């Protein structure tokens, strides 16, 4: 199964974030052959760290963006 967001252009409602938030938009770019792609729009170019966590069989992708 692939991810099907209600609004592909705005997966995350940026209005719910604080006014100083670095993340301005998260957009769904598509799913194909088991790979799902998202785009993250930022207010400026920032350093980031990507980590994979496995919490008792529930894998998660964590993207930590500097602010």
N, C-alpha and C positions, 0 to 999 in steps of 0.2 A: 504493500500500500504506500501511496505517496501522500505528502502533506498538501492539503488544500485550504489555504487561508481564505477568509471571507473577503479580504481586500489585499490583493497581491502587492500593491504599491506601498501599503502601510501595515505591515504585520504587527508592529509595535505602535501604539498611539503615543507619539512624542509629546502631545499636550499633557499627558499624565506625569511627565518627568519634571524635575525642578527647572526653573528658568536658566540655570547655569549649567545644565547637563551638556556633556560633550556629544552624546548620541542624539542626532536629529531625526533619523529615519532608519527603519529596518524594512527592506523590501524582499519579497520572495522572487527569486530569479528562475526557479524551475526545478523539476525532478526528472531524472532520467537514469535508468538502469541502476537503481539503488543509491544514487547520489543526489542529495538535495542541496541547493545553493541559495544563499541569502546574500544580500548586499547591505552593508552598514554605512550609513551616511553620518559623517562627523562634522562638527563645527570648524575643525582645523585638523591638520595632520598631527597625530599623537602616537607615542609609542604604545605598544600593546603586548600582552602575553597570552598565549593560547595553551590551555591545559585540558587534558582528558581525565575525568574522574569516574571511578566505578564504585558507586555506593550500594553495595550489596546486590549486585546484578542489575542496577539501574545506571547505565553509562550516561554521562553528561559531558557536554563540551562547554567549557568556561572561557569566555573572552574578556580579559581584564584590560580596560582601556584607561590610560592615564588621564587625569583631568587637571 
